[in-house]
Amino acid sequence: MSSGDIAFVLVSSLLVWLMTPGLALFYAGVAEEKNRFYMLRLGLIVIGLVSVLWFALGYSFAFPGTNHFNDIFKHLFLNGVSFDHTTRALTIPDAGFAFFQGTFAIITVMIITGSIVGRMKTAALLAFLSFWMVLVYAPLAHMVWDNGFIAQLGAIDFAGGTVVHISSGVTGLTLALVLGARRHMITPKGKDSFTFVGGLLLWLGWFGFNGGSALAANGQAISAIINTGVASATAMLVYAYIAYRKNKVVTVADLFNGSLAGLVVITPAAGFVAPWASLIFGILVAFVIHWSLSTLKTKCGYDDTLDAFGIHGVGGILGALLTGVFASKEFGSTTAGLIQGSWSLLGDQVLAVVITIAFTAIVSYIIAKILSFFFNGTLRVDAKTEEKGLN
């Protein structure tokens, strides 16, 4: 055990935990005023709900340490999880690893809510998120980070391009399609103070999100933190330029949409690529995310209210694919990417993206449809409640 590594991962965990109230504040800032304070309350509820579920079931399902079905029950309520030694060849105890991973589950669940703000019954939403965390997030985390099916294919994901961003974005889109579009489509007047503070908390927390995923205070953690800063700053500037060229004005939401795009896209590659590559990640994602929010969303006609899919889903897909191009053995990757002359990793990444999208969409749809039978046939709030808002 290393006291330095333990301290680093614990501080990183607290930074990731802070991202959920930050995201709640950010969502509240860009949501319609009639749902603004509802989003703040929902953020706190999600923290409580997922924390308890992760302690009781989630960690055991996600990280049994083997691929035998019976073993997923051995760590229920953190039973048998050591607080002073590791079974995962790390320099931090298993309980510290469990806490760090639990904060990832919380923020992932919260991301989903941005797609369906003001349209879904609160009880139905909380039921859906509970089942989703256990039946989608935990198995996917196992498949990618616990030597499960996707990891064995050869795909890599440093901090959650597939597990966090593609899964939450695709789930948000699936729910949005199940519920249908808002009855009154308007562009809300944002509250910049909420957006600004929430966005900064997200940005700050992301250094723990990506840096902490090295699970040690080492060179790879430093690399991940630097790449996170470069990609997010680059994407923010490029996105702001695109927005200004189109609208002749740059809003606070534009600036943070750009930075978030950069944070999302670098997440699966943060500890696997050279710093110069993160600059390219940031430039490319700014154009792709601006297109997804301004063109793809309109042409396809889906109502992704606060763009959870448009930013996290699309950005996660792009990041996973770019990881297959720019991954470098000199910067922590176990497999060389296309830039170093190997095509195999890119193929593995494509397959991982397809599997993640299919698994997430299918299971999310089934959960939503089954739950609808317990809520009078619909998960959606009535027209009067939607018009009034959920504050």
C-alpha positions in Angstrom: 0.0 0.0 0.0 1.1 3.6 -0.7 -0.2 6.4 1.5 0.5 8.9 -1.3 -1.5 6.9 -3.8 -4.3 6.4 -1.3 -4.5 10.1 -0.6 -4.4 10.9 -4.3 -7.3 8.6 -5.1 -9.4 9.7 -2.2 -9.0 13.4 -3.2 -9.8 12.5 -6.8 -12.9 10.6 -5.5 -14.1 13.8 -3.7 -13.6 15.8 -6.9 -15.6 13.3 -8.9 -18.3 13.4 -6.2 -18.4 17.2 -6.6 -19.2 16.8 -10.3 -22.8 15.7 -9.6 -24.0 18.8 -7.7 -22.0 20.7 -10.3 -23.9 19.0 -13.1 -27.2 19.6 -11.3 -26.4 23.3 -11.1 -25.3 23.4 -14.7 -28.5 21.7 -15.9 -30.5 24.0 -13.7 -28.8 27.0 -15.4 -29.7 25.9 -18.9 -33.1 24.4 -18.2 -36.4 26.3 -18.3 -37.1 28.3 -15.2 -40.1 26.2 -14.3 -37.8 23.2 -13.8 -34.7 24.9 -12.5 -35.0 24.1 -8.8 -36.4 20.7 -9.5 -33.0 19.9 -11.2 -31.2 20.9 -8.0 -33.3 18.7 -5.9 -32.9 15.8 -8.3 -29.2 16.1 -8.2 -29.2 15.6 -4.4 -31.6 12.7 -4.7 -29.4 11.0 -7.3 -26.4 11.3 -5.0 -28.3 9.6 -2.2 -29.9 6.9 -4.4 -26.9 5.8 -6.3 -24.6 5.9 -3.3 -26.8 3.4 -1.4 -27.4 1.2 -4.5 -23.6 1.1 -5.2 -22.9 0.1 -1.6 -25.6 -2.5 -1.6 -25.4 -4.0 -5.1 -23.5 -2.0 -7.7 -19.9 -2.6 -6.7 -20.5 -6.3 -6.3 -22.1 -6.6 -9.7 -19.5 -4.4 -11.4 -16.3 -5.6 -9.9 -16.5 -9.3 -8.7 -13.0 -9.8 -10.0 -14.0 -12.8 -12.1 -16.3 -13.6 -15.0 -18.3 -16.2 -13.1 -21.9 -15.3 -12.6 -22.1 -16.6 -9.0 -19.3 -14.2 -7.9 -21.3 -11.1 -8.6 -23.0 -11.6 -5.2 -19.9 -12.0 -3.1 -19.4 -8.3 -2.3 -22.9 -7.2 -1.5 -22.9 -4.4 1.0 -19.1 -4.4 0.5 -18.9 -7.7 2.2 -15.3 -9.0 2.0 -13.9 -5.8 0.6 -10.7 -5.0 2.3 -9.9 -1.6 3.8 -6.2 -2.2 4.1 -5.0 -4.4 1.2 -5.7 -5.0 -2.5 -6.8 -8.0 -4.5 -6.5 -6.0 -7.8 -2.7 -5.5 -7.9 -3.0 -1.8 -7.0 -1.3 0.3 -4.3 -4.6 1.3 -2.8 -7.1 -0.9 -0.7 -10.1 -2.4 -2.4 -12.4 -0.2 -0.4 -10.7 2.9 -1.8 -11.2 1.6 -5.3 -14.8 0.9 -4.6 -15.4 4.4 -3.4 -13.7 6.0 -6.4 -15.8 3.8 -8.8 -19.0 4.7 -6.9 -18.6 8.4 -7.6 -18.4 7.5 -11.3 -21.7 5.7 -11.1 -23.3 8.7 -9.5 -22.3 11.2 -12.2 -23.2 8.8 -15.0 -26.7 8.4 -13.7 -27.1 12.2 -13.3 -26.1 12.8 -16.9 -29.1 10.8 -18.2 -31.6 13.2 -16.6 -30.6 16.1 -18.9 -32.3 14.5 -21.8 -35.8 14.4 -20.3 -36.1 17.4 -18.0 -39.7 18.2 -17.1 -41.2 15.3 -19.1 -40.9 12.2 -16.8 -42.7 11.4 -13.6 -40.2 11.7 -10.7 -41.1 8.3 -9.2 -40.8 6.6 -12.6 -37.5 8.4 -13.3 -36.0 7.3 -9.9 -37.2 3.7 -10.5 -35.7 3.7 -14.0 -32.4 5.1 -12.8 -32.2 2.5 -10.0 -32.7 -0.5 -12.3 -30.5 1.1 -15.0 -27.6 1.5 -12.6 -27.8 -2.2 -11.6 -28.7 -3.7 -15.0 -26.8 -1.5 -17.4 -24.0 0.5 -15.7 -22.7 -2.2 -13.4 -22.5 -4.9 -16.1 -20.9 -2.4 -18.6 -18.3 -1.4 -16.0 -17.5 -5.0 -15.5 -17.2 -5.6 -19.3 -14.7 -2.8 -19.7 -12.9 -2.4 -16.4 -13.0 -5.8 -14.7 -11.5 -7.9 -17.5 -15.0 -8.6 -18.9 -16.2 -9.2 -22.4 -15.3 -5.8 -24.0 -11.8 -5.7 -22.3 -11.1 -9.2 -23.6 -11.9 -8.0 -27.2 -8.9 -5.7 -26.8 -10.7 -2.4 -26.5 -9.5 0.2 -24.0 -11.2 3.0 -22.0 -9.1 4.9 -19.6 -11.8 6.8 -17.7 -15.2 6.1 -19.2 -15.8 7.0 -22.8 -18.0 3.9 -23.2 -18.9 3.1 -19.6 -19.9 6.7 -18.7 -20.5 8.9 -21.7 -21.8 6.6 -24.4 -24.0 4.7 -22.0 -25.5 7.8 -20.4 -25.9 9.7 -23.7 -27.6 6.7 -25.5 -29.8 6.1 -22.5 -30.9 9.7 -22.4 -31.7 9.5 -26.1 -33.6 6.3 -25.7 -35.7 7.7 -22.9 -36.4 10.9 -24.9 -37.7 8.8 -27.8 -39.9 6.7 -25.5 -41.4 9.8 -23.8 -41.7 11.8 -27.0 -40.9 15.5 -27.6 -41.9 18.4 -25.3 -45.4 19.7 -25.9 -44.1 23.3 -26.1 -40.6 23.5 -27.6 -38.9 26.7 -26.5 -35.3 27.8 -26.1 -35.1 28.7 -22.4 -33.5 31.8 -21.1 -30.6 30.5 -19.1 -29.4 31.6 -15.7 -25.7 32.3 -16.4 -24.7 32.3 -12.7 -25.9 28.7 -12.3 -24.3 27.7 -15.5 -21.0 29.3 -14.7 -20.6 27.9 -11.2 -21.9 24.5 -12.2 -19.7 24.3 -15.3 -16.6 25.3 -13.3 -17.4 22.6 -10.7 -17.7 20.0 -13.5 -14.4 21.2 -15.1 -12.6 21.1 -11.8 -14.0 17.7 -10.9 -13.0 16.2 -14.2 -9.3 16.5 -13.3 -10.0 14.0 -10.5 -12.2 12.0 -12.9 -9.4 11.4 -15.4 -6.3 11.9 -13.3 -7.6 9.6 -10.6 -8.3 6.9 -13.1 -4.6 6.1 -13.1 -5.3 4.8 -9.5 -1.9 6.1 -8.4 -0.1 9.4 -8.1 2.3 8.6 -11.0 3.3 9.8 -14.4 0.2 8.5 -16.1 -2.0 10.5 -13.7 0.0 13.7 -14.6 -0.4 12.9 -18.3 -4.1 12.4 -17.9 -4.5 15.7 -16.1 -2.5 17.6 -18.7 -4.4 16.0 -21.5 -7.7 16.9 -19.8 -6.7 20.5 -19.5 -5.4 20.8 -23.0 -8.4 19.1 -24.7 -11.0 21.0 -22.7 -9.3 24.4 -23.2 -8.8 23.8 -26.9 -12.4 22.6 -27.5 -13.8 25.6 -25.6 -11.9 28.1 -27.8 -12.7 26.4 -31.1 -16.4 25.9 -30.2 -16.6 29.6 -29.1 -15.1 30.6 -32.5 -17.7 28.4 -34.4 -20.5 29.8 -32.3 -19.4 33.4 -32.9 -19.0 32.9 -36.7 -22.6 31.5 -36.8 -24.4 33.8 -34.2 -22.1 36.8 -33.8 -22.2 36.2 -30.1 -20.7 33.8 -27.6 -22.8 32.8 -24.5 -21.7 31.3 -21.2 -23.5 28.1 -22.3 -21.5 28.0 -25.6 -18.2 28.3 -23.6 -19.1 25.4 -21.3 -20.6 23.3 -24.1 -17.2 23.6 -25.7 -15.2 22.7 -22.6 -17.5 19.8 -21.8 -17.1 18.5 -25.3 -13.3 18.5 -24.8 -13.6 16.9 -21.4 -15.9 14.1 -22.8 -13.8 13.3 -25.8 -10.5 13.0 -24.0 -11.9 10.8 -21.2 -11.3 7.4 -22.8 -7.8 8.4 -24.0 -6.6 10.7 -21.2 -3.9 8.4 -19.9 -3.1 6.8 -23.2 -2.1 9.6 -25.6 0.6 12.2 -26.0 -0.3 15.9 -25.1 -0.1 17.0 -28.7 -2.8 14.5 -29.5 -5.2 16.0 -26.9 -5.0 19.2 -28.9 -6.3 17.4 -32.0 -9.0 15.8 -29.8 -10.1 19.2 -28.7 -10.2 20.7 -32.2 -12.1 17.8 -33.8 -14.7 17.5 -31.0 -15.6 21.2 -31.1 -16.7 20.9 -34.8 -18.5 17.5 -34.2 -20.4 18.6 -31.1 -21.5 21.9 -32.6 -22.8 19.9 -35.6 -24.6 17.4 -33.3 -26.3 20.2 -31.4 -27.2 22.5 -34.3 -27.7 20.1 -37.2 -28.0 16.4 -36.2 -30.6 17.1 -33.5 -32.7 19.2 -35.9 -32.6 16.8 -38.8 -33.3 13.7 -36.8 -36.1 15.5 -34.8 -35.4 14.0 -31.3 -35.9 16.2 -28.2 -32.7 15.8 -26.2 -33.6 18.6 -23.8 -30.3 19.6 -22.4 -28.2 17.7 -25.0 -27.0 14.8 -22.9 -26.8 12.6 -26.0 -25.5 15.5 -28.2 -22.5 16.1 -25.9 -21.9 12.9 -23.9 -23.1 10.3 -26.4 -21.6 11.8 -29.5 -18.5 13.0 -27.7 -18.0 9.6 -26.1 -18.3 7.8 -29.4 -15.7 10.2 -31.0 -13.4 9.9 -28.1 -13.5 6.1 -28.1 -12.7 6.0 -31.9 -9.9 8.6 -31.6 -8.4 6.5 -28.8 -7.9 3.8 -31.4 -6.1 6.2 -33.6 -3.8 8.1 -31.2 -3.2 5.6 -28.4 0.6 5.3 -27.7 2.5 2.7 -25.8 4.9 5.4 -24.7 2.0 7.1 -22.9 0.5 4.2 -21.0 -1.5 2.3 -23.6 -1.1 -1.5 -23.7 -1.8 -1.4 -27.5 -0.5 0.9 -30.2 -3.1 2.9 -32.1 -3.3 3.7 -35.8 -0.9 6.6 -35.6 1.8 4.0 -34.6 0.9 1.8 -37.5 -1.6 -0.7 -35.9 -5.1 -1.0 -37.2 -6.2 -3.6 -34.7 -7.0 -1.3 -31.8 -9.2 1.0 -33.9 -11.2 -2.1 -35.0 -11.6 -3.1 -31.3 -12.8 0.4 -30.4 -15.4 0.3 -33.2 -16.7 -3.0 -31.9 -16.7 -1.7 -28.3 -18.8 1.3 -29.4 -21.3 -0.8 -31.3 -21.7 -3.2 -28.4 -22.1 -0.4 -25.8 -24.7 1.4 -27.9 -26.7 -1.8 -28.6 -26.5 -3.1 -25.1 -27.4 0.2 -23.5 -30.2 1.1 -25.9 -31.9 -2.3 -25.8 -31.8 -2.8 -22.0 -32.8 0.8 -21.3 -35.8 0.5 -23.6 -36.9 -2.8 -22.0 -36.6 -1.2 -18.5 -38.6 1.8 -19.6 -41.3 -0.3 -21.2 -41.7 -2.7 -18.3 -41.9 0.2 -15.8 -44.6 2.0 -17.8 -47.0 -0.8 -16.9 -46.6 0.2 -13.2 -47.3 3.9 -14.0 -50.7 3.7 -15.7 -49.1 2.9 -19.0 -46.9 6.0 -19.3 -43.8 7.3 -17.7 -44.6 10.9 -18.8 -46.1 13.6 -16.7 -49.6 14.9 -17.7 -49.9 18.0 -19.9 -50.9 20.3 -17.0 -47.9 19.3 -14.9 -45.5 19.6 -17.8 -46.9 23.1 -18.6 -46.5 24.2 -15.0 -43.1 22.6 -14.5 -41.7 20.4 -11.7 -40.3 23.1 -9.4 
